[in-house]
Amino acid sequence: MDYGHSIHVTNTSRSINLPHRNLLEDIQEYNKTCRPLMKASFMGDWQAAKAIIDERQELVVFSITANQETLLHLAASAKNTKQTQEFLQNLVNMLEMKDLELEDRNSWNAFQIAVANGSKEMVDIMLQKNQALLSIPNMKNDFPLSLSAFFGHHDLTRHLYQLSEGTIDTYMTTTDLNSFVRHCIRSEMFDITLKLLTRFPYKMTDQTYMIILDELARRPDSLNTPKQNMIWKMVDPFFVKLHMKKGPSENDDQALNLLKKLLSICTTFKLDDQLRILKGPSDSQNNYKHPSGVLFVAVETGNTAFLIELFQVYPHLLTARNVNDDSIFHVAVMHRHLGIYNLLYEIGKRRLLSTTHTNAQGNTILHVVAQSSKEIQPQATSGASLLMQRELLWFQDVEKMLPRALRENKNNEGHTAYQIFFNDNKDLISNGLKWMNDCMVTTTLIVTVAFAVAFTVPGGYNQETGFPIFHHETSFLVFVIADAISLFSSSTSLLVFLSILTSRYGQRDFLHSLPQKLMLGLLTLFISVVAMMVTFAASFFVLYNNGLKWVPIVISILAAIPVMLFALLQLPVWSDMFRSTFDSRYLFNPRRRRMLYNKSRV
């Protein structure tokens, strides 16, 4: 069919391939034909559309909207369902290859619309008819591959790349390839970016390399895969399902391999070109004193894996400074990035250069760690008291790092690190005690309930003997024992929290004494909650001992729900307390070294 025509658009290298628009010029014809066709395309109603098309078959290549879209454009933009796919398949069967290349007023053909929507099935339907659609850009010179990457359709982009991998450089210029790579990296399509970098390393511009490096530096979650012990490997899936934490990214290895490949390519360039790439994109070149903008981006985001790879290729960056004359370890401590800070234990004599350095404000690294981080990483621990404990652990370890002669140094404002630490963390002490006071209120409520239940037994008392009516029942014995456990454990929890609140504590007591008491208080509180729910369930077994036994069974199952929920919600708190109190020696100076210079590179 040849019903299309072209119009010239200024500032473009080609003209738009527009369809015929006769139907739009006659309002009666428009209402009679175009509107029903539009409705049919959106609904996937092929029978309704076919009834109109059979009368005038040329309508399939006519504009039916003010934006000069054909029926194919509308079908490609419809919701991707089985019905709309069948509609599109029937429509494509009626068209010639060139009809699929017709564009709307914005210079988009139907294939590009389907790609932008991520409709893989619709894309394949049109590709079966016309493979050349992959190589047709819109007026902005965006190819379908670039559009798919730009809109973040990873599976579709991977699919289209596999189809055109052997011919991509025949229709994409160097500029187009660079644009495609940038869209891929910004959409975290590390596997495709790696393939393009491997195949066309010298077609990439310095700006593209800068963008890739900068994007990887800003994505610590894509590069840093935490190593877990066996217990956490069993527990973590439950938190992922409950959306309490994110699962591991499938792109972890791909992102790391991409970084290694990029650095490997960079080492083949001239030194000046390498330093220019390390500056990062142009918008960050003026933000850093040292010629490596991406370095401090990675430090601020806590991207340890990125830094390790970077230091293996450029070890001189370990002594880099930013515009405030902060070393990378000053910035790491400021943001409490433990993985980066622990690299100090692996860099030998260079450690002295970083730990003894004073920045533009006269702050040593001890001054930096003394500044409260409650505004930076409050989510790192559960509760103010544990945050105070973590702050003390940080301060003590940095204090050991710094030579004794520099520990009392004053900054430009005349403050020592100790003065800053004690002034900045006063609120944490009061907030920590308030948090414990809230726990005590809950414990007091449970004590009251458990005590009252002891004198209001189910079934009441025998008026002649004074014994409970159901005292001979096993379920009654469970009721009494569970209530006693609830009362004793909640009383213990109450006394523990009371002792915390009535005693005098300094900041250093938050290291061991308070967390241990807090663990005991929360443990007994949990036991009291469990025992209280057992008491509640047992009371129904006592009352319904002779009939309707399904009632206490159902109630017992329901009573278990809040217990399990409480346990799941408290598990992160327990984990933080246990690790901070008994496993804190492994926080700093870890035995596992990560700066291994004999790693194989891609």
LOTORFI-101540 format. One line per field, with one value per residue (C-alpha): x, y, z. Coordinates in Angstrom, 3 decimals. Each point is the difference from the previous one (the first is absolute). Layout:
N
u (X, ...);
v (Y, ...);
w (Z, ...);
This chain:
602
u (0.000, 1.269, -2.179, 2.671, 1.714, 2.932, 0.350, 3.263, 0.938, 2.646, 3.280, -0.175, 1.950, -3.093, -3.736, -2.748, -1.736, -3.589, -3.147, -2.854, -2.323, -3.143, -2.209, 1.015, -1.215, -3.624, -1.569, -2.897, 2.346, 2.195, -2.880, -1.332, 3.305, 2.864, -1.666, -1.282, 3.430, 1.716, -2.340, 0.465, 3.807, 0.090, -2.443, 1.674, -3.323, 1.134, -3.483, -1.215, 3.077, -0.180, -3.613, 1.117, 3.232, -1.750, -1.968, 3.142, 3.199, 2.185, -1.043, 2.752, 2.597, -2.045, 0.398, -2.846, 1.130, 0.953, 3.561, -0.103, 0.180, -1.141, -1.962, 3.333, 1.323, -3.033, 0.151, 3.682, -0.745, -2.860, 0.411, 1.936, -2.570, -0.676, -2.971, 1.961, 2.832, -2.437, -1.378, 3.504, 0.866, -3.103, 0.712, 3.665, -1.035, -1.947, 2.909, 3.013, 3.487, 0.278, -3.355, 1.576, 2.434, -2.680, 0.549, -2.228, 0.480, 2.715, 1.911, -0.704, -0.981, -2.141, 3.003, 1.736, -3.175, -0.176, 3.674, -0.507, -2.899, 2.125, -2.491, 2.296, -2.745, -1.190, 3.579, 0.562, -3.222, 1.183, 3.578, -1.220, -1.436, 2.839, 3.462, 1.146, -2.024, 2.957, 2.121, -2.519, 0.438, -2.461, 0.673, 2.113, 2.144, -1.084, 0.195, -2.354, 2.853, 0.738, -3.688, -0.353, 3.049, -1.142, -3.379, 1.683, -1.347, 2.898, -1.412, -1.173, 3.320, 1.881, -2.322, 0.379, 3.764, 0.252, -1.965, 2.210, 3.341, 1.693, -1.260, -0.277, 3.113, -1.280, -2.855, 1.149, 2.685, 2.574, -2.228, -2.984, 1.985, 1.167, -3.566, -1.186, 2.718, -0.905, -3.658, 0.996, 2.213, -2.525, -2.648, 2.413, 0.274, 3.526, 0.097, -0.813, 2.367, 2.778, -0.639, 0.095, 3.134, 1.696, -0.932, 0.452, 2.533, 1.548, -3.296, -0.931, 0.772, 1.665, -3.345, -1.623, 2.740, -0.466, -3.738, 0.443, 2.547, -2.159, -3.139, 1.834, 1.430, -3.526, -1.340, 1.538, -2.873, 0.892, 3.655, 0.071, -1.406, 0.030, 1.402, -2.414, 0.417, -2.175, -2.589, -0.598, -0.215, -2.943, -1.655, 0.473, -2.537, -2.778, 0.920, 0.127, -3.484, -1.297, 1.621, 2.057, 3.200, 1.071, 1.149, 3.385, 0.220, 0.451, 2.230, 2.691, 2.563, -0.876, 0.603, 3.318, 1.148, -0.985, 2.084, 3.008, -0.326, -0.297, 3.087, 1.882, -0.828, 0.922, 3.511, 0.680, -0.619, 2.474, 0.432, -1.623, -3.037, -0.238, 0.052, -2.632, -2.298, 0.522, -1.327, -3.438, -2.679, 0.433, -2.515, 2.211, 3.425, 0.035, -1.235, 3.245, 3.542, 1.558, -0.365, -2.379, -3.566, -1.368, 2.274, -1.799, -3.388, 0.764, 1.238, -3.123, -2.297, 2.001, 0.950, 2.817, 0.254, 0.336, 2.814, 1.892, 0.011, 1.007, 2.866, 1.367, 0.482, 0.726, 1.520, 1.055, -3.678, 0.222, 1.478, -2.501, -1.591, -3.260, -0.694, -0.248, 3.373, -1.667, 1.614, -2.149, 0.078, -1.177, -3.043, -0.514, 0.015, -2.294, -2.600, 0.812, 0.880, 1.642, 1.162, 2.031, 1.371, 1.268, 2.208, 2.268, 1.155, 1.196, 1.968, 3.133, 1.961, -2.501, -2.265, 2.093, -0.412, -3.779, -0.487, 2.358, -1.353, -1.804, -2.607, -0.713, -2.013, 2.836, -1.872, 1.855, -1.755, -0.853, -1.812, -1.985, -1.121, -0.899, -2.704, -3.361, -1.201, -3.612, -0.973, 2.108, -0.781, -2.755, -1.175, 3.269, -1.120, -3.256, -0.637, 1.815, 1.942, 1.472, 0.854, 1.855, 1.849, 0.982, 1.222, 2.208, 1.442, 0.833, 1.583, 2.118, 1.353, 0.915, 1.566, 2.312, 0.906, 1.142, 3.415, -0.385, 1.721, -2.817, -3.013, -0.280, 0.462, -2.432, -1.633, -0.331, -2.933, 2.084, -1.776, 1.578, -1.538, -1.083, -1.913, -1.786, -0.904, -1.491, -1.898, -1.413, -1.237, -1.834, -3.338, 0.784, 0.305, -3.363, -1.642, 1.456, -1.410, -3.361, -0.051, 0.546, -2.726, -2.444, 0.916, -0.673, -3.527, -0.821, 1.490, -2.048, -3.190, 0.820, 0.799, -3.391, -1.855, 1.901, -0.597, -3.738, -0.396, 1.424, -3.109, -2.606, 0.436, -2.322, -3.063, 0.352, 0.438, -1.829, -1.963, 0.403, 3.682, 1.351, 1.897, -0.397, -2.747, 2.248, 3.180, 0.136, 0.205, 3.384, -0.917, -0.559, 3.493, 1.398, -2.029, 1.450, 3.614, -0.149, -1.518, 2.709, 2.728, -1.589, -0.147, 3.551, 1.607, -1.838, 0.924, 3.637, -0.168, -1.582, 2.720, 2.740, -1.363, -0.624, 3.603, 1.181, -2.094, 0.844, 3.761, 2.571, 1.619, 2.710, 0.561, 2.442, -2.572, -1.837, 2.764, -0.749, -1.945, -3.154, -0.291, 0.353, -2.732, -2.117, 0.372, -1.077, -2.970, -1.192, 0.500, -2.118, -2.542, -0.306, -0.353, -2.766, -1.877, 0.227, -1.081, -2.893, -1.315, 0.379, -2.002, -2.673, -0.248, 0.078, -2.971, -2.167, 1.138, -1.130, -3.421, -0.686, 1.431, -3.205, -1.124, 0.690, 3.718, 0.508, -0.592, 3.163, 2.025, -0.947, 0.599, 3.441, 0.981, -1.130, 1.838, 3.231, -0.153, 0.908, 2.752, 1.612, -0.482, 1.660, 2.911, 0.500, -0.146, 2.429, 2.509, 1.823, 0.250, 1.368, 2.466, 1.268, 0.370, 1.777, 2.420, 0.726, 0.546, 1.688, 1.201, 1.256, 3.651, -0.555, -1.414, 3.437, 3.262, -1.704, 2.046, -1.243, 2.071, -1.497, 2.883, 1.575, 2.172, 0.354, -3.689, -0.596, -1.486, -2.474);
v (0.000, 3.448, 2.531, 1.737, 3.261, 1.911, 3.537, 1.800, 0.985, 2.630, -0.770, -3.706, -2.169, -1.710, 0.529, -1.609, -2.930, 1.080, -1.933, 1.432, 2.268, 0.266, -1.348, 2.821, 2.639, -1.199, 0.174, -2.278, -2.609, 0.401, -0.666, -2.872, -1.770, 1.221, -0.037, -3.604, -1.119, 1.693, -1.680, -3.387, 0.287, 0.854, -2.804, -2.529, -0.547, -1.306, -0.887, 3.582, 1.383, -2.584, 0.914, 3.559, -0.961, -2.493, 2.875, 2.123, -1.993, 3.068, 1.285, -2.063, 2.533, 3.179, 2.417, -0.412, 2.449, 3.665, -1.126, -1.834, -3.458, -3.019, -2.936, -1.787, 2.787, -0.280, -3.792, 0.148, 2.460, -2.068, -1.998, -3.172, -2.790, -3.170, 1.686, 3.072, -2.239, -1.909, 3.318, 1.154, -3.311, 0.138, 3.612, -0.646, -2.890, 2.503, 2.421, 0.156, 0.330, 3.713, 0.702, -0.857, 2.886, 2.724, 2.657, 2.292, 3.758, -0.572, -2.226, -3.174, -3.163, -2.681, -2.225, 2.734, 0.550, -3.710, 0.077, 3.037, -1.810, -3.116, -2.225, -2.851, -2.092, 2.932, 0.812, -3.561, 0.046, 3.035, -1.250, -3.203, 2.187, 2.508, -0.588, 3.396, 1.697, -0.509, 2.359, 2.841, 2.933, 2.752, 3.643, 0.402, -2.850, -2.360, -3.598, -2.628, -1.471, 3.384, 0.618, -3.345, 0.705, 3.551, -1.215, -2.687, -3.129, -2.319, -3.266, 1.642, 1.806, -3.257, -1.693, 2.718, 0.114, -3.749, 0.426, 2.812, -0.757, -0.885, 3.030, 2.744, 1.818, 0.032, 2.399, 1.677, 2.651, 0.524, 2.703, -2.361, -2.770, 2.373, 1.172, -3.609, -0.844, 3.003, -0.998, -3.556, 0.988, 2.499, -2.745, -2.414, -2.320, -1.002, -3.179, 1.810, 2.858, -2.528, -1.665, 3.334, 1.076, -3.288, 0.176, 3.723, 1.252, 2.614, 1.330, 1.239, 3.648, 1.271, 1.464, -3.435, -1.574, 2.803, -0.640, -3.760, 0.505, 2.602, -2.162, -3.000, 2.174, 1.069, -3.566, -1.760, -2.495, -1.271, -0.623, -0.969, -3.439, -0.664, -3.321, -1.720, -2.794, -3.110, 1.304, 3.235, -1.883, -1.887, 3.061, 2.612, -1.439, 0.565, 3.690, 0.321, -1.496, 2.335, 2.957, 0.736, -0.085, -0.233, -3.200, -0.292, 1.594, -2.332, 2.663, -0.199, -1.998, 1.773, 3.439, -1.077, -1.600, 3.160, 2.120, -2.279, 0.072, 3.780, 0.492, -2.530, 1.974, 3.301, -1.240, -0.220, 3.743, 2.809, 1.135, 3.383, -1.729, -2.316, 2.907, 1.825, -3.036, -0.294, 3.524, -1.280, 1.824, 3.712, 1.067, -1.362, 1.084, 3.144, -1.665, -1.684, 1.100, -3.276, -1.124, -2.819, 1.133, -3.547, -0.949, 2.212, -0.856, -3.640, 0.901, 2.015, -2.808, -2.676, -1.880, -2.110, -2.480, 2.840, 1.597, -3.269, -0.509, 3.629, -0.154, -3.171, 1.894, 3.462, -0.458, 3.671, 0.923, -1.258, 3.376, 2.085, 3.112, 1.764, 3.732, 0.136, -1.736, -3.118, -3.339, -2.858, -1.425, 3.295, -0.207, -3.720, 0.618, 3.006, -2.243, -3.041, -2.268, -2.867, -1.927, 2.947, 0.880, -3.564, 0.405, 2.034, -3.285, -1.211, 2.905, -0.152, 3.216, 1.989, -0.259, 2.546, 2.546, -0.275, -0.271, 2.869, 2.308, 3.195, 1.508, 3.650, 0.453, -1.367, -3.250, -3.248, -3.256, -0.186, 3.338, -1.349, -3.172, 2.050, 1.823, -1.681, -2.212, -0.207, 2.128, -2.092, -3.641, -0.374, -3.138, -1.822, -1.204, -0.579, 2.464, 3.031, -1.959, -2.319, 2.982, 1.496, -3.278, -0.040, 3.609, -0.941, -2.964, 2.249, 2.641, -2.511, -1.666, 3.272, 1.145, -3.032, 0.819, 3.530, 0.521, 0.997, 3.331, 1.090, -1.116, 3.263, 2.213, 2.891, 0.930, 3.520, 0.641, -0.981, -3.294, -3.356, -3.183, -1.048, 3.238, -0.390, -3.619, 0.583, 3.122, -1.516, -3.203, 1.354, -0.468, -3.620, -0.824, 1.516, -1.565, -3.391, 0.163, 1.150, -3.005, -2.306, 1.819, -0.798, -3.681, 0.186, 1.327, -3.073, -2.299, 1.641, -0.635, -3.704, -0.282, 1.501, -2.385, -3.090, 0.882, 0.546, -3.271, -1.954, 0.838, -0.281, -3.625, -1.442, -1.712, 1.676, -1.670, -2.744, 1.789, -2.912, -0.869, 3.273, -1.839, 0.927, -2.069, -1.276, -0.511, -3.689, 0.786, -0.092, 3.138, 1.800, -0.984, 1.460, 3.153, 0.441, -0.711, 2.286, 2.811, -0.395, 0.098, 3.094, 1.731, -0.902, 0.797, 3.312, 0.915, -0.790, 2.123, 2.833, -0.123, -0.033, 3.074, 1.673, -0.594, 1.553, 3.109, 0.491, -0.492, 2.545, -0.767, 1.710, -0.168, -2.894, -2.133, -0.203, -2.286, -3.139, 0.518, 1.570, -2.186, -3.172, 1.124, 1.048, -3.455, -1.621, 2.359, -0.628, -3.768, -0.216, 2.336, -2.352, -3.020, 1.773, 0.765, -3.640, -1.261, 2.457, -1.266, -3.616, 0.935, 1.536, -3.083, -2.439, 1.734, -0.949, -3.630, 0.022, 1.472, -2.163, -3.234, -2.016, 1.291, 2.341, -0.799, 1.686, 3.376, -0.014, -1.466, 2.858, 2.546, -1.504, 0.326, 3.614, 0.666, -1.224, 2.700, 2.996, -2.071, -0.797, 3.564, 1.336, -2.404, 1.025, 3.701, -0.359, -2.191, 2.951, 1.702, -3.173, -0.416, 3.571, -0.388, -3.349, 1.101, 3.345, -1.529, -3.342, 0.291, 3.601, -1.069, -1.157, 3.350, 1.549, -1.526, -3.031, -3.115, -0.315, 2.229, 1.456, 1.992, -2.902, 1.272, -3.381, -0.222, -1.097, 2.691, -0.309);
w (0.000, -0.817, 1.758, 2.046, -0.755, 1.483, 1.303, 0.570, 3.549, 0.606, 1.796, -0.855, -2.379, -1.375, -0.396, 2.077, -1.648, 0.772, -0.942, -2.081, 1.992, -2.161, 2.761, 2.321, -2.444, 0.019, 3.477, -0.930, -1.404, 3.079, 2.409, -2.088, -0.575, 2.180, 3.399, -0.298, -1.222, 2.944, 2.462, -1.660, 0.101, 3.705, 0.852, -2.276, -1.787, -3.368, -1.220, 0.433, -1.765, -2.796, -0.750, -0.789, -1.788, -2.290, -1.510, -0.597, 0.310, -0.562, 3.448, 1.628, -1.188, 0.536, 2.894, 2.477, 2.713, 0.081, 0.705, -3.345, 1.525, -1.962, 1.332, 0.412, 2.248, 2.264, 0.094, 0.990, 2.803, 1.473, 3.193, -0.732, 0.347, -1.957, -1.653, -1.125, -1.213, -2.203, -1.260, -0.903, -1.672, -2.201, -0.905, -0.847, -2.253, -2.120, -0.360, -2.254, 1.469, -0.754, 1.669, 3.355, -0.501, -0.120, 2.655, 1.996, 0.315, 2.639, -2.446, 1.983, -1.811, 1.642, 0.691, 1.980, 2.039, 0.869, 0.981, 2.230, 1.705, 0.522, -1.837, -1.048, -1.619, -2.112, -0.949, -1.230, -2.021, -1.967, -0.321, -1.629, -2.734, -0.332, 1.514, -1.269, 2.750, 2.355, -2.071, -0.395, 2.424, 0.789, -0.882, 3.152, -1.308, 2.787, -1.171, 1.478, 2.053, 1.551, 0.690, 1.748, 2.161, 0.741, 1.285, 2.112, -1.705, 0.811, -1.375, -3.211, -0.483, 0.479, -2.497, -2.640, 0.477, -0.606, -3.224, -1.290, 1.668, -3.265, -1.915, 2.600, -1.203, -3.583, 0.745, 3.217, -0.203, 2.739, 1.464, -0.016, 1.700, 2.723, 0.554, 0.265, 2.538, 2.151, 0.043, 0.968, 2.921, 1.341, -0.059, 1.763, -3.009, 0.927, -2.104, -3.244, 0.846, 0.583, -3.365, -1.813, 1.837, -0.846, -3.673, -0.651, 2.583, -2.260, -1.339, 3.460, 0.761, 3.169, 1.071, -0.277, 2.115, 2.548, 0.181, 0.425, 2.772, 1.718, -0.169, 1.462, 2.780, 0.970, 0.209, 3.014, 0.152, -3.464, 0.851, 3.678, 0.773, 3.760, 1.136, 2.390, 2.484, -0.115, 2.473, -1.897, -3.290, 1.514, 1.576, -2.739, -2.484, 2.534, 0.290, -3.779, -0.340, 2.698, -1.841, 3.137, -2.031, -3.601, -1.531, -1.727, -3.407, -2.966, -1.574, 2.710, -2.011, -3.245, 1.502, 1.509, -3.253, -1.860, 2.366, -0.391, -3.777, -0.089, 2.170, -2.099, -3.152, 1.653, 0.782, -3.746, -0.426, 0.467, 3.603, -0.663, -1.496, 3.003, 2.448, -2.039, 0.152, 3.765, 0.423, -0.849, -2.027, -0.632, 2.663, 2.755, -1.240, 2.120, 3.185, 0.951, 0.560, -1.066, -3.631, 0.869, 0.528, -0.138, 2.903, 2.512, -1.488, 0.832, 3.489, 0.827, -1.163, 1.833, -3.153, 1.442, -2.873, -2.518, 2.006, 0.367, -3.761, -0.542, 2.521, -1.571, -3.262, 1.445, 3.498, 0.135, 0.468, 3.594, 0.944, -1.989, 1.525, -0.797, -0.115, 3.830, 0.208, 1.429, -0.709, -1.207, 3.526, 1.497, -2.280, 0.708, 3.761, -0.416, -1.666, 2.203, -2.913, 1.851, -3.062, -1.314, 3.429, 0.504, -3.072, 2.297, 1.509, -3.387, -1.459, 2.155, 0.441, -2.039, 3.027, 1.874, -2.803, 0.220, 3.761, 0.861, -2.682, 1.048, -2.312, -0.832, 3.233, 2.104, 0.671, 0.439, -0.787, 3.733, -0.225, -2.944, 1.785, 3.089, -1.944, 0.523, -2.841, 1.133, -3.007, -2.381, 0.764, 2.611, -1.767, 0.655, 3.430, 1.851, 2.811, 1.353, 2.625, -2.629, -2.189, 2.955, 0.442, -3.670, 0.229, 2.947, -1.873, -2.944, 2.209, 1.915, -3.129, -1.727, 3.258, -0.105, -3.589, 0.814, 1.637, 3.651, -0.637, -2.363, 2.047, 1.955, -3.072, -0.348, -3.282, -1.408, 2.366, 3.028, 0.765, 0.714, -1.366, 3.507, 0.535, -3.323, 0.721, 3.436, -1.101, -3.186, 1.639, 3.039, -1.718, -0.814, 3.705, 0.876, -3.058, 0.895, 3.516, -1.375, -2.318, 2.977, 1.932, -2.820, 0.315, 3.743, -0.583, -2.097, 2.619, 2.768, -1.952, -0.363, 3.735, 0.820, -2.313, 1.187, 3.651, -0.554, -1.908, 2.945, 2.061, -2.773, -1.056, -2.667, 1.454, 3.379, 3.421, 1.855, 2.733, 2.439, -0.395, -1.368, -2.756, -3.665, -1.598, -2.815, 2.080, -0.968, -3.733, -1.797, -1.921, 3.310, 1.138, -3.252, 0.661, 3.505, -0.989, -3.056, 2.060, 2.632, -2.651, -1.534, 3.387, 1.038, -3.367, -0.378, 3.577, -0.766, -3.143, 1.966, 2.658, -2.656, -1.766, 3.352, 1.053, -3.255, 0.495, 3.691, -0.312, -1.085, -3.317, -1.945, -3.725, 0.222, 1.847, -3.328, -1.287, 2.032, 3.234, -1.413, -3.138, 2.077, 2.388, -2.945, -1.555, 3.279, 0.311, -3.563, 0.323, 3.147, -1.601, -2.971, 2.310, 1.903, -3.231, -1.123, 3.426, 0.098, -3.357, 1.190, 3.096, -2.185, -2.245, 2.933, 1.623, -2.993, 0.174, 3.635, -0.784, -3.084, 1.370, -0.476, -3.392, -2.915, 0.149, -3.358, 1.677, 2.189, -2.876, -2.319, 2.764, 0.722, -3.642, -0.056, 3.279, -1.593, -2.681, 2.234, 1.637, -3.353, -1.177, 3.150, -0.469, -3.645, 0.832, 2.909, -1.841, -1.634, 3.415, 1.555, -2.836, 0.406, 3.760, -0.232, -2.700, 1.636, 3.454, -0.669, -3.590, 0.000, -0.060, -3.584, -1.127, -0.251, -1.234, -1.563, -0.616, -3.565, -2.242, -3.177, -1.522, -1.881, -2.823, -1.665, -0.977, -3.547, -2.174, -2.834);
